[in-house]
Amino acid sequence: MAHAVPVVSDIAFSDLLADPYPIYKRLRDLASAVYLDAARLTLVTRFDDIMTIERDSETFASSNPGSLVNKVMGHTMMRKDGEAHAMERRAIEVSFRPGTIKSHWAAQFEAISDRLISDIESQGEADLFDALAAPMASLALIELLGLKDVSWQTLARWSQALMDGAGNYSGDPEISTRATDAAAGVDAAIDAVLAWHRQNPNPAVLSSMVNAENPMNPEQIRANIKVIIGGGLNEPRDSILSLTLGLLSNPSQLAEVMASRDLWPLAFEEAVRWISPIGMYPRRVTRDAELSGVQLRAGDQIGLCVGAANRDDRRFENPDSFDLLRPKQPHLAFGAGPHFCAGAWVARQMVGRIVVPMLFSRLKNLRLRPDEPARIHGWVFRGPVSLPVAWDV
Amino acid sequence: MPTITFITAGGKEHAVTAEIGRSVMEIALEKSIPGVVAECNGSAACATCHCYFDPAYSEAIGPIGEHESDMLDFTASPRRPESRLSCQVRVTDTLDGMTVCIPAMQ
């Protein structure tokens, strides 16, 4: 006999934002699914349960009639299932292929990274959030999408406004206005370049969308570009910072990776396991279902906490420590199932092969600043919000 | 139904009957064959269902797609001429008797 979903009500929302990991452990040990009052959502926190859910998109759907994402961005592929999702995903896939990344994007990412590091090289200290990670992620995304005449600050502002709008459950009118303005800005930026991409096929996402075998219509293009802007900027930004922080906090591991370049991919995977940039994403229960002894009901909204699953001690030994030499096994930082992150290989190349290796090879004796410790924040999206460092000049 | 034999990295053999039309990855998951991870559940996006297919069946399996070939360059275990993503290989009658070796790492 399955149990009802247990409820946890003694946790403050601010605790979840500050450090969700002790809370995740408590939820994992309590049940497969727990309603957390502070989040107003039923949370799934164990690795195996999330895998089970992601293999059954008929019972656990991504589509959601009441979704705020749809309201803010339009009907994006992130909130579709089955063939409707697969067709839109196929249209953009070519831009994200490992082969396209190697032959086209890698050189562009290298040029951006080189420029940003050259800009700060003589300074001796910086906060890597503003000085490197945020502009790197934003400039790379502008190239990847195929936008023109958009500054990195503008794209970063749009991204934040769209995400805030998608999470605006309290209906704050100011957040809502900012999201609407950002959406209009994105639409205008698309309109400015779409004809050019149609006439000049190239590896950029906008070109893939209009030149695909099943091209997207204008409404699909607008919605999906917004979801890529909302979801494609903070993840590479945050993983640049988490990987840098993980290595700077563990000098012996840093020495290993500096001695053997082949370890960089492992270091990247460990960084996104350790602090997963997307900590939680939603699914909708379409029919009554039992999940490891807990009874879920049709209509339940559930949050899959991959940030918790990636620290599940049933699966990872010493899950809270950064250890790039831990036995290699899959993590859930890119999700699982049909919605597996389309940008995974872009992130692996950009962050794990280009930006962070270049940072450590160019800035000598790079180190944390004991007087100004790094700050990490968030649960749905989590990452360092400040990473002050110093180096020898 | 055709029979496919999975051989794990440790050398253990699992002979299973496979439903025609499904992917070899789906068969492996359904029969709980260890070592096929399939993070992306068949979207050819993760390269974690990599297997080594019996070269004698390469014609019956069909050619490698461009996207699949790109992905195979990024597998955790070395790519070999007989490497395929098992999510991209459909079960047909002509695959009866085929062996599929699972690599040590995905």
Chai-1 contact restraints between the chains, C-beta under 6 A:
chainA,res_idxA,chainB,res_idxB,connection_type,confidence,min_distance_angstrom,max_distance_angstrom,comment,restraint_id
A,R55,B,N41,contact,1.0,0.0,6.0,A-B,restraint_1
A,R97,B,H67,contact,1.0,0.0,6.0,A-B,restraint_2
A,R97,B,D70,contact,1.0,0.0,6.0,A-B,restraint_3
A,P98,B,D70,contact,1.0,0.0,6.0,A-B,restraint_4
A,P98,B,D73,contact,1.0,0.0,6.0,A-B,restraint_5
A,P98,B,F74,contact,1.0,0.0,6.0,A-B,restraint_6
A,G99,B,D70,contact,1.0,0.0,6.0,A-B,restraint_7
A,P330,B,V37,contact,1.0,0.0,6.0,A-B,restraint_8
A,P330,B,E39,contact,1.0,0.0,6.0,A-B,restraint_9
A,A336,B,E39,contact,1.0,0.0,6.0,A-B,restraint_10
A,G337,B,N41,contact,1.0,0.0,6.0,A-B,restraint_11
A,P338,B,N41,contact,1.0,0.0,6.0,A-B,restraint_12
A,P338,B,S43,contact,1.0,0.0,6.0,A-B,restraint_13
A,F340,B,E39,contact,1.0,0.0,6.0,A-B,restraint_14
A,F340,B,C40,contact,1.0,0.0,6.0,A-B,restraint_15
A,F340,B,S43,contact,1.0,0.0,6.0,A-B,restraint_16
A,F340,B,A45,contact,1.0,0.0,6.0,A-B,restraint_17
A,F340,B,C46,contact,1.0,0.0,6.0,A-B,restraint_18
